[in-house]
Amino acid sequence: MKRMSGRGWAVLMAVGVMAGASGCGDHDHESVDDPCGEPSYGGEATDEAWMSMVDGYELATTGHQDAAVVTIPSAGEILTGETPPTFAWTSPLAMLDCPGRCGPLGGFRLPLVASGPVAALSKAARAHLPPISGDIHLVEVVVAGRECPIRTLTTTETWRPRLTEWEEMRGKGVLELIVTSAYLEENRITEGPFRTTTTFEVR
């Protein structure tokens, strides 16, 4: 299969996926036609939330006021160094102007449903975690010559690439960073998805 853009791969994956899966057993994992496999997971993200993001991927709005704002790297920035930096963004979906979702400390969020001791469970057990209610972000880096984007799904607003991923980005010219964000209620998308895109280089 020829390399697709960071947007195109989701078309294939949407085949056979039930919209808004909210719990284990609501769908058949094997029904997902995913040529790139699952992303890595950060924070309290689960494969159930991932399937909901797959369903909503092609519906994402670009340039919306609630899209994430990437702070690291800045647009067009040239990154260097042997150790990968921590990419960062802010998300309006996590702010206080979301009644019933945010805590009394302004922009600071209450823990997601899938927090506490369950967060220590292994990745193999993620399919059995409670459904997520909170903001979630699919982060992709499109690398020239790579069949699939480097990607992670996270409930945090930061991501640090693995060393092997960082090496894949190095010397590949301009890279595209795509952040697709949504707000979930028990793994169902209720706001978004919203998408923002920026570019950077690694030397």
Backbone bond lengths (Angstrom), bond angles and torsions (degrees), N, CA, C in turn:
res aa  C-N    CA-C-N  psi(-1)  N-CA   C-N-CA  omega(-1)  CA-C   N-CA-C  phi
1 M - - - 1.453 - - 1.513 110.13 -
2 K 1.295 117.43 132.40 1.453 121.24 178.27 1.527 109.50 -72.73
3 R 1.323 114.74 152.59 1.460 119.41 -178.73 1.515 110.80 -64.42
4 M 1.333 114.56 130.60 1.448 119.62 176.07 1.507 108.85 -98.38
5 S 1.308 116.07 164.64 1.455 120.35 175.57 1.513 108.79 -70.06
6 G 1.343 115.30 168.12 1.455 119.90 179.25 1.519 112.57 -60.74
7 R 1.340 117.19 -18.61 1.467 120.23 -179.79 1.523 112.25 -93.56
8 G 1.331 116.31 -29.42 1.455 118.99 -170.40 1.506 115.62 -75.73
9 W 1.362 117.65 -28.27 1.457 118.97 -174.18 1.515 113.03 -63.61
10 A 1.341 117.45 -26.84 1.460 120.30 -175.19 1.524 112.16 -69.18
11 V 1.330 117.48 -22.19 1.461 120.14 179.38 1.517 110.11 -61.34
12 L 1.339 116.75 -44.29 1.452 120.24 179.00 1.518 111.79 -67.73
13 M 1.309 117.30 -38.82 1.452 120.70 -175.50 1.512 113.17 -69.32
14 A 1.313 117.20 -22.69 1.454 119.77 -175.99 1.518 113.05 -72.40
15 V 1.331 118.01 -12.35 1.454 121.80 -177.80 1.517 109.59 -65.27
16 G 1.306 116.90 122.89 1.453 121.49 173.84 1.513 114.90 80.08
17 V 1.335 119.49 4.59 1.456 120.68 -178.33 1.523 109.62 -92.52
18 M 1.306 117.98 132.95 1.461 121.32 178.19 1.511 109.34 -81.53
19 A 1.312 117.02 135.94 1.469 121.07 -176.45 1.519 110.61 -68.21
20 G 1.342 114.02 136.59 1.462 120.40 170.35 1.495 114.61 63.32
21 A 1.319 120.06 42.42 1.450 121.11 178.40 1.512 109.87 -57.07
22 S 1.347 116.23 136.10 1.458 118.62 -174.51 1.509 113.77 -121.56
23 G 1.310 119.07 -5.46 1.453 118.31 -179.17 1.497 110.91 -163.11
24 C 1.336 116.20 168.26 1.450 121.14 -179.57 1.509 109.33 -64.40
25 G 1.322 116.93 137.32 1.447 120.50 176.82 1.507 113.40 88.92
26 D 1.315 119.51 -3.88 1.459 121.57 178.77 1.517 112.08 -74.28
27 H 1.332 117.28 -13.27 1.445 121.06 -178.37 1.518 108.73 -157.82
28 D 1.287 115.75 170.16 1.458 121.93 179.12 1.520 108.79 -98.18
29 H 1.333 117.78 116.82 1.460 121.25 -178.79 1.518 111.47 -58.35
30 E 1.328 116.99 -32.19 1.457 120.15 -176.85 1.518 112.39 -71.35
31 S 1.349 117.73 -11.47 1.465 120.03 -177.65 1.520 112.31 -78.33
32 V 1.333 117.10 -8.51 1.450 120.20 -177.33 1.521 110.32 -82.42
33 D 1.322 116.63 116.63 1.460 121.52 177.35 1.521 107.40 -86.44
34 D 1.326 116.52 89.61 1.450 121.80 -171.91 1.520 109.95 -117.23
35 P 1.325 118.31 97.30 1.465 120.73 -177.12 1.516 113.45 -67.96
36 C 1.322 118.01 -16.30 1.463 121.15 -176.41 1.522 113.36 -107.23
37 G 1.324 117.62 -2.96 1.449 119.53 -177.43 1.521 111.32 74.97
38 E 1.321 115.97 178.27 1.457 120.81 179.71 1.521 110.31 -74.33
39 P 1.333 116.50 157.37 1.466 119.66 174.17 1.523 109.26 -77.84
40 S 1.327 116.77 173.61 1.454 119.31 165.68 1.525 107.07 -74.08
41 Y 1.325 116.61 162.09 1.456 120.73 -177.22 1.522 110.32 -119.50
42 G 1.338 115.73 140.10 1.449 121.72 177.47 1.514 110.21 -129.08
43 G 1.337 115.95 158.80 1.453 119.10 -178.58 1.516 110.03 62.06
44 E 1.330 116.09 -126.50 1.462 121.38 -178.68 1.524 112.29 -114.83
45 A 1.332 116.93 21.70 1.458 121.42 179.99 1.528 110.39 -64.20
46 T 1.313 116.26 147.28 1.463 122.55 -179.08 1.519 110.25 -130.62
47 D 1.334 115.91 167.99 1.454 119.04 178.39 1.521 111.75 -70.31
48 E 1.340 117.97 -24.41 1.457 120.05 175.89 1.535 110.04 -67.22
49 A 1.319 116.43 -42.96 1.471 120.19 176.54 1.520 110.27 -64.93
50 W 1.328 116.77 -36.86 1.466 121.52 177.86 1.524 111.14 -58.09
51 M 1.332 117.44 -43.08 1.463 120.30 -178.97 1.524 111.52 -64.71
52 S 1.323 116.66 -35.25 1.465 119.46 175.68 1.528 110.93 -66.30
53 M 1.331 115.96 -38.12 1.467 119.28 178.04 1.531 111.11 -67.61
54 V 1.312 117.04 -35.07 1.469 120.56 175.47 1.518 109.83 -60.60
55 D 1.336 116.39 -45.47 1.465 120.52 179.80 1.523 112.08 -59.74
56 G 1.334 116.42 -39.27 1.447 119.82 -174.63 1.511 115.14 -91.36
57 Y 1.326 117.41 -3.58 1.463 120.85 -169.92 1.530 112.98 -56.85
58 E 1.307 117.26 -49.83 1.468 120.78 -176.14 1.527 112.59 -72.19
59 L 1.342 117.39 -10.74 1.463 120.85 -179.90 1.523 111.86 -94.69
60 A 1.310 117.97 0.72 1.465 121.48 -175.42 1.526 111.42 -63.28
61 T 1.323 115.04 140.98 1.458 122.76 177.54 1.525 109.33 -96.77
62 T 1.313 116.56 127.71 1.467 121.53 178.53 1.522 110.05 -94.80
63 G 1.333 115.73 138.66 1.451 120.37 177.03 1.517 114.43 81.38
64 H 1.321 118.09 10.47 1.466 121.78 179.23 1.527 109.78 -71.72
65 Q 1.319 116.82 152.01 1.463 120.63 -179.12 1.525 112.55 -64.60
66 D 1.320 117.29 -19.88 1.458 120.73 178.83 1.527 113.09 -96.61
67 A 1.321 116.96 6.95 1.462 119.81 175.12 1.523 109.79 -70.22
68 A 1.317 116.28 154.44 1.466 120.75 178.84 1.527 110.12 -64.40
69 V 1.316 115.48 152.60 1.463 122.12 175.62 1.526 107.42 -113.33
70 V 1.323 117.04 113.10 1.459 121.36 -178.17 1.530 109.10 -75.24
71 T 1.328 116.29 127.69 1.467 121.26 178.99 1.528 112.13 -106.65
72 I 1.323 117.56 -29.62 1.471 122.63 175.01 1.519 107.88 -136.96
73 P 1.320 118.59 117.24 1.464 128.03 3.00 1.526 111.61 -83.83
74 S 1.318 115.90 161.25 1.454 119.75 172.41 1.525 108.67 -76.93
75 A 1.315 116.99 160.14 1.463 121.18 -176.73 1.521 110.87 -57.82
76 G 1.328 116.21 126.34 1.450 122.07 177.76 1.516 114.90 77.96
77 E 1.323 117.71 5.23 1.466 120.45 -176.75 1.529 111.40 -66.81
78 I 1.315 116.55 143.94 1.464 122.75 175.27 1.529 107.47 -103.12
79 L 1.315 116.84 115.89 1.453 122.28 -178.59 1.521 110.00 -97.57
80 T 1.315 115.79 144.74 1.455 121.13 179.22 1.523 108.79 -136.15
81 G 1.331 115.69 173.51 1.454 120.04 176.92 1.508 112.15 111.74
82 E 1.313 116.04 152.13 1.458 121.62 -179.61 1.525 112.03 -78.60
83 T 1.319 116.44 -25.47 1.465 120.97 -177.37 1.524 110.15 -99.89
84 P 1.312 117.93 129.26 1.465 119.20 -179.41 1.520 111.75 -64.16
85 P 1.326 117.14 139.82 1.464 120.39 177.10 1.526 110.10 -80.12
86 T 1.305 115.75 174.39 1.461 121.08 173.68 1.521 108.88 -95.75
87 F 1.314 116.95 116.03 1.454 121.55 175.67 1.536 107.76 -73.22
88 A 1.327 116.78 148.21 1.468 119.46 -176.45 1.523 110.65 -146.31
89 W 1.318 114.91 153.77 1.457 121.67 177.61 1.526 107.96 -154.32
90 T 1.312 116.36 163.89 1.461 121.86 171.80 1.520 107.70 -115.42
91 S 1.329 115.73 152.59 1.454 119.82 -177.19 1.517 111.18 -131.45
92 P 1.337 117.67 120.87 1.465 120.07 175.50 1.529 112.53 -59.14
93 L 1.331 118.22 -22.31 1.454 121.14 179.47 1.520 111.82 -65.31
94 A 1.344 116.99 -17.19 1.458 121.04 -178.13 1.525 112.75 -99.25
95 M 1.330 118.40 2.37 1.454 121.21 -175.09 1.529 112.40 -84.39
96 L 1.310 115.19 171.48 1.460 121.27 -174.50 1.525 113.01 -69.34
97 D 1.323 118.25 -19.18 1.465 119.85 -178.44 1.527 111.05 -78.33
98 C 1.346 115.07 35.84 1.461 121.80 176.14 1.520 105.95 -129.22
99 P 1.340 118.64 84.43 1.463 122.93 -172.36 1.523 111.97 -53.19
100 G 1.331 113.99 135.02 1.452 119.43 176.77 1.505 114.76 82.00
101 R 1.356 117.34 -3.14 1.451 118.67 -175.36 1.517 111.77 -112.45
102 C 1.310 117.19 -29.60 1.459 119.53 -173.47 1.520 110.30 -110.03
103 G 1.318 115.13 154.51 1.452 120.82 -176.63 1.508 113.29 -78.02
104 P 1.322 116.88 -176.51 1.459 121.76 -176.17 1.519 113.87 -78.57
105 L 1.338 117.29 1.65 1.461 120.34 -175.87 1.516 112.47 -102.60
106 G 1.318 115.96 41.94 1.463 119.35 177.68 1.507 111.03 70.52
107 G 1.344 115.64 -125.06 1.455 120.26 -176.59 1.505 114.45 -75.73
108 F 1.341 118.50 -5.41 1.456 119.76 179.72 1.511 109.77 -76.31
109 R 1.326 116.05 134.52 1.452 120.87 -175.25 1.515 112.01 -92.67
110 L 1.316 116.16 151.47 1.443 120.44 166.12 1.516 108.48 -71.53
111 P 1.335 118.37 157.67 1.466 119.49 178.39 1.523 111.04 -60.22
112 L 1.311 115.86 149.72 1.452 120.84 175.78 1.521 110.00 -69.51
113 V 1.334 115.34 164.99 1.453 120.32 179.97 1.522 111.13 -55.74
114 A 1.335 116.12 -39.53 1.462 120.24 -174.86 1.520 111.45 -89.25
115 S 1.330 117.21 46.47 1.448 120.39 -177.99 1.520 110.08 -108.00
116 G 1.330 115.81 -174.38 1.446 120.20 178.12 1.506 112.02 80.07
117 P 1.335 117.27 -148.98 1.471 120.44 -175.10 1.513 114.14 -58.31
118 V 1.341 117.51 -30.57 1.455 118.54 -177.91 1.513 111.96 -64.50
119 A 1.342 117.47 -23.03 1.463 120.14 -178.95 1.515 111.57 -65.38
120 A 1.333 117.39 -18.32 1.457 120.85 -179.25 1.521 112.48 -87.07
121 L 1.315 117.23 -3.77 1.459 119.52 179.71 1.515 110.62 -66.69
122 S 1.325 117.12 154.59 1.450 121.52 -179.04 1.517 110.87 -71.26
123 K 1.351 116.37 163.53 1.462 121.25 178.86 1.521 110.93 -59.28
124 A 1.335 116.43 -32.58 1.465 120.22 -178.96 1.512 111.58 -61.90
125 A 1.328 117.50 -24.53 1.458 120.83 -177.73 1.514 112.66 -96.43
126 R 1.332 118.86 3.58 1.457 121.52 -174.08 1.517 112.62 -60.38
127 A 1.324 117.50 -32.22 1.455 119.77 -178.08 1.520 111.81 -65.06
128 H 1.333 117.54 -15.86 1.454 121.28 -177.37 1.518 112.57 -106.02
129 L 1.306 117.74 8.50 1.447 121.17 177.47 1.525 110.44 -75.52
130 P 1.338 117.23 156.64 1.463 119.55 177.27 1.521 110.37 -60.62
131 P 1.328 117.66 153.23 1.470 120.38 177.85 1.517 110.71 -62.98
132 I 1.332 115.49 150.81 1.459 122.21 -175.47 1.525 110.54 -93.68
133 S 1.321 115.44 135.69 1.463 122.09 167.52 1.526 106.55 -122.79
134 G 1.311 116.44 110.90 1.451 121.20 -176.88 1.506 110.63 159.69
135 D 1.324 116.49 178.71 1.462 119.89 179.58 1.522 110.12 -81.46
136 I 1.312 115.40 147.67 1.454 122.15 -176.23 1.527 108.48 -143.91
137 H 1.326 116.06 151.42 1.462 120.34 -172.20 1.526 110.68 -137.17
138 L 1.311 115.52 128.99 1.462 122.15 171.40 1.518 107.37 -99.17
139 V 1.337 115.76 117.62 1.463 121.97 -177.67 1.521 108.31 -108.38
140 E 1.336 116.55 128.25 1.464 121.45 -179.30 1.524 110.04 -130.60
141 V 1.312 115.46 141.33 1.461 121.30 171.56 1.518 107.03 -120.89
142 V 1.320 116.05 117.56 1.464 121.93 -179.78 1.526 107.94 -89.69
143 V 1.334 115.64 118.77 1.463 122.36 -176.06 1.520 108.83 -113.54
144 A 1.326 117.28 128.75 1.465 121.28 179.22 1.526 110.23 -58.25
145 G 1.331 116.43 132.87 1.448 121.38 178.13 1.514 114.55 86.59
146 R 1.335 117.27 -7.52 1.466 120.89 179.43 1.520 108.65 -97.90
147 E 1.333 117.40 130.14 1.458 120.98 -174.18 1.531 112.37 -60.58
148 C 1.310 117.03 -40.57 1.460 122.01 -178.69 1.526 110.11 -124.06
149 P 1.323 117.19 152.76 1.460 118.62 176.61 1.526 111.03 -69.13
150 I 1.317 116.66 152.56 1.461 121.37 168.09 1.523 105.61 -74.79
151 R 1.319 117.79 131.20 1.457 117.50 -172.63 1.526 112.09 -149.94
152 T 1.311 114.33 152.73 1.460 121.56 175.67 1.513 108.71 -143.63
153 L 1.317 116.84 150.99 1.463 122.68 175.00 1.522 106.62 -116.05
154 T 1.334 116.65 126.42 1.459 119.29 -173.11 1.519 112.10 -144.82
155 T 1.317 115.35 151.47 1.457 121.32 173.96 1.526 110.95 -97.62
156 T 1.318 117.23 3.88 1.453 121.43 176.57 1.527 109.73 -99.41
157 E 1.317 116.73 -179.27 1.458 121.15 177.63 1.523 110.75 -114.51
158 T 1.324 115.62 29.00 1.459 121.37 174.99 1.513 109.43 -143.95
159 W 1.330 115.63 158.25 1.460 121.97 176.32 1.517 109.07 -155.34
160 R 1.311 115.44 130.19 1.457 120.13 175.73 1.523 108.64 -114.00
161 P 1.336 117.80 115.73 1.468 120.23 -179.87 1.527 111.41 -60.32
162 R 1.309 115.72 151.73 1.461 120.07 171.02 1.527 108.67 -66.17
163 L 1.330 115.74 158.66 1.460 119.92 179.81 1.523 110.97 -59.40
164 T 1.331 117.75 -39.35 1.471 120.80 179.26 1.527 110.91 -65.25
165 E 1.319 116.98 -37.22 1.469 120.43 178.05 1.525 110.48 -68.39
166 W 1.314 115.85 -40.03 1.459 120.99 178.62 1.522 110.37 -60.57
167 E 1.322 116.97 -41.52 1.464 120.77 179.15 1.524 111.06 -65.87
168 E 1.320 116.99 -33.62 1.469 120.36 177.43 1.523 111.73 -67.12
169 M 1.322 117.34 -27.95 1.469 121.05 -179.97 1.525 112.20 -80.38
170 R 1.312 115.97 -22.99 1.462 120.03 -171.19 1.534 111.67 -69.03
171 G 1.332 115.54 132.67 1.457 121.19 174.03 1.507 114.95 69.28
172 K 1.330 118.08 20.82 1.466 121.12 -178.08 1.522 112.41 -102.77
173 G 1.321 116.65 14.05 1.464 119.13 179.46 1.517 111.18 78.88
174 V 1.327 115.97 -153.01 1.461 121.04 -177.41 1.524 110.19 -71.23
175 L 1.315 116.18 128.26 1.460 123.43 178.50 1.520 109.18 -109.00
176 E 1.312 115.61 147.80 1.462 121.04 178.46 1.522 109.12 -104.72
177 L 1.325 116.29 125.29 1.460 122.65 176.08 1.520 108.56 -105.37
178 I 1.318 116.49 123.18 1.463 122.49 -177.47 1.520 108.51 -120.73
179 V 1.322 116.85 126.62 1.463 121.68 175.21 1.527 108.12 -119.02
180 T 1.320 116.23 117.92 1.457 122.69 178.76 1.521 108.05 -111.19
181 S 1.321 116.73 119.02 1.468 121.79 -173.01 1.516 110.89 -118.10
182 A 1.338 114.97 149.78 1.462 120.79 176.54 1.521 108.69 -151.25
183 Y 1.313 115.24 160.74 1.461 120.36 171.12 1.518 107.43 -107.43
184 L 1.332 115.67 130.62 1.458 122.02 -177.63 1.520 110.89 -109.20
185 E 1.315 115.43 141.80 1.456 122.46 166.53 1.520 106.23 -117.38
186 E 1.328 115.97 107.15 1.465 122.33 -177.01 1.531 110.47 50.32
187 N 1.332 114.05 52.10 1.467 123.91 177.14 1.522 114.81 72.65
188 R 1.314 118.47 0.23 1.471 120.54 177.03 1.527 108.95 -99.37
189 I 1.319 116.40 134.46 1.457 120.42 178.70 1.520 109.49 -71.81
190 T 1.326 115.88 121.31 1.462 120.73 177.44 1.527 111.94 -113.12
191 E 1.330 117.47 -19.27 1.463 121.70 173.77 1.515 108.77 -139.51
192 G 1.344 116.05 133.35 1.446 119.44 -177.70 1.519 110.65 94.07
193 P 1.331 116.56 -160.92 1.467 125.98 1.86 1.537 112.19 -72.94
194 F 1.331 114.37 154.35 1.454 122.68 175.41 1.526 107.97 -122.49
195 R 1.319 116.39 142.94 1.468 119.80 -173.09 1.520 111.38 -127.91
196 T 1.320 114.28 140.82 1.466 121.30 172.44 1.517 108.66 -131.23
197 T 1.320 116.00 147.95 1.464 121.72 -176.77 1.523 109.60 -134.21
198 T 1.312 116.64 139.63 1.445 121.57 173.88 1.528 108.45 -144.08
199 T 1.310 117.28 172.49 1.467 121.07 -179.42 1.525 110.11 -127.65
200 F 1.342 115.56 154.96 1.462 121.98 177.46 1.523 108.03 -159.50
201 E 1.329 115.96 174.71 1.457 121.63 176.07 1.520 109.87 -132.58
202 V 1.323 115.40 155.98 1.462 121.28 174.21 1.518 108.50 -124.94
203 R 1.329 117.12 123.58 1.456 121.22 -179.62 1.529 110.41 -124.79
